[in-house]
Amino acid sequence: MTSVDMLTPAMENLWDEFVESHKFGQIYHTTAWKDILESSFNHITNKNLILWDKDGRKIAGALPLYLVKSWLLGNRLVCIPLGTLCDPLVNSRENFQTLFNYGLNLKNKFNCKRIEFKIFESTSLIDEKLIPYSIHKHHYINLMDDLDKLSKKFKRTVRQSVRKAVENDLEVIQGKTIDDLKKFYNLYLKTRKRNLVPSQPYRFFENIWKRLYPINMLTLLLVKRGELTIGGGIVIRFKNRATLEYLASDEDFFSLRPNHLLVWNAIKNALEEGCYVFDFGRTAPDDTGLMRFKQSWGADVVDLIAASDSDIEKKTLDRGSLKWKMIRFAVGRSPLPLYRILNNFCYRHLG
């Protein structure tokens, strides 16, 4: 008979081995990501569930859940906060249902409003009673061709932009110090503010750096023009997948195409490191500029479905909603020091 336990420190090695072996396993399922979240946000606590096989020795399935506490948005269980590809690690509908029932017990125990899922590859294994409440787009490139064949799939404007960046003496280097990370974050902060959205606090990126850089799972790319840092991005590697999860640039140098040069170098690096997929992360469908940029690289695009066991008022989550408009107004009007405070407030409730 199968049984379900909650993850303990003694089980972490077994958990990570299971994530590594499971077809849906991604960096966001690992205990490394758990450590990053729990050390960055006091309101997020791991509640991972493990389904044992009949002998009780091997993991047969797993449901990575996090308790996200918020007096503003209500407590909820999330699979997985601040992650892109976060499928439950199951191989059958039966396994999912067993784990989900335990999740419902946790929902009641912690007085949660709902359980939230992000569904990528596990659609056929998930309870059809879950209610979709948003759809993001996921862009990725299969790296099965050599660089020449791959580049021919890019739009002509992409190849022109990369050449323009090189002709304007831009270069891409790998950041290796915490000071390099701070340079990236300063750019990222301004980029998010320019796009009228809150930014994750610096401690989140510092913990990503501390946890993933020493084990060679993270590359920090910086675009330089002379001594100036005008662009940057963080690439995370896991199981032959390279994910460009965060991208930033200086708007004063847009015309020199720093983003194009950075992505080009990130793709080259991924090929050299033997990755099979280059991942652009997720995008809100109404972010048309970012959608066009990602599609110009010849990327495939699929849906990322967010679903819940309880109905969520969609207007609350839409970018056109009153709450979002108020946030965007506050972000646009805030000087940088006040914007940092606003970020900390927002990410005290998000996840």
Secondary structure, DSSP 8 states (H G I E B T S, - for coil): ---EEE--GGGHHHHHHHHHHSTT--GGGSHHHHHHHHHH-TTEEE--EEEE-TTSSSEEEEE--EEE--TTT--EEEESTT-S----B-SSHHHHHHHHHHHHHHHHHTT-S-EEEEESS-GGGS-TTSEEEEEEEEEEEE--S-HHHHHTTS-HHHHHHHHHHHHTT-EEEEE-SHHHHHHHHHHHHHHHHHTT-----HHHHHHHHHHHTTTT-EEEEEEEETTEEEEEEEEEEETTEEEEEEEEE-GGGGGG-HHHHHHHHHHHHHHHTT-SEEEEEEE-TT-HHHHHHHHTTT-EEEEEEEEESS---HHHHSTTSHHHHHHHHHHHHS-HHHHHHHHHHHTTT--
